[in-house]
Amino acid sequence: MIPMDSAAKWIVLARILRPQGRSGEVLADLFTDFPDRFDSQPRVRLAPLGFCDSPAAAALEPTPPLQIAEVASFWLPVGRNAGRIVLRFAGFDSIEQAEQLAGFEVLVPLAERTPLADGAAYISDLVGCTVYDRDRPLGTVSSIDFPTTPDGARRLDAAAPLLVLATPTGDQILIPFARAFLIALDPAAKSIRMALPEGLAELNLQPNRVPAK
């Protein structure tokens, strides 16, 4: 799931791309590992891109530009749109109505996100954590990158997400968030402890080069 700092009162489940079909369906990028939640919890909120960075996001009440919607049906496409989701919202029954949703995000309050099993964490909870290679601090997670196909159209589910670490010197280090490397994960303490292959951190270091004057 995508983090949002307006103090993370909202969680983005999907981002609507365009109409998909003739009966109000829309194609969306999927940002949750639990799409089945739309069966048991069809009520969501819709907001334009950028809402979560606005002062209005601090309120949990659905005020404009936030609107309540209900997922009437959904399915997971295959082929070039694999990894995305097709949604149809109650009351949206035409291509023209679906076009009005392009660029909107599908949100739920933080309190409604799906509970996780012990030892698991949401991607959003990893931002701000310090990553240690055993006892050596490497940096703080500033964002998470998901490997995609060369055209950027589809996420590669078999590839581990990359933790983008900001170092005290202003450099970046890319670390695969792979279970094989993980020793301990404690989002509450903002700590991720890993046992990385020797030299991996140095190999994935991206220096912050200052352009010559």
Secondary structure as GFF3:
##gff-version 3
##sequence-region A 1 213
A	DSSP	beta_strand	10	19	.	.	.	ID=ss1
A	DSSP	beta_strand	26	30	.	.	.	ID=ss2
A	DSSP	alpha_helix	37	40	.	.	.	ID=ss3
A	DSSP	beta_strand	43	48	.	.	.	ID=ss4
A	DSSP	three_ten_helix	51	53	.	.	.	ID=ss5
A	DSSP	three_ten_helix	55	58	.	.	.	ID=ss6
A	DSSP	beta_strand	67	75	.	.	.	ID=ss7
A	DSSP	three_ten_helix	79	81	.	.	.	ID=ss8
A	DSSP	beta_strand	84	89	.	.	.	ID=ss9
A	DSSP	alpha_helix	95	99	.	.	.	ID=ss10
A	DSSP	beta_strand	104	109	.	.	.	ID=ss11
A	DSSP	three_ten_helix	110	112	.	.	.	ID=ss12
A	DSSP	alpha_helix	123	126	.	.	.	ID=ss13
A	DSSP	beta_strand	130	133	.	.	.	ID=ss14
A	DSSP	beta_strand	136	145	.	.	.	ID=ss15
A	DSSP	beta_strand	162	166	.	.	.	ID=ss16
A	DSSP	beta_strand	172	176	.	.	.	ID=ss17
A	DSSP	three_ten_helix	179	181	.	.	.	ID=ss18
A	DSSP	beta_strand	182	186	.	.	.	ID=ss19
A	DSSP	three_ten_helix	187	189	.	.	.	ID=ss20
A	DSSP	beta_strand	191	194	.	.	.	ID=ss21
A	DSSP	alpha_helix	200	203	.	.	.	ID=ss22
A	DSSP	beta_strand	205	206	.	.	.	ID=ss23
###
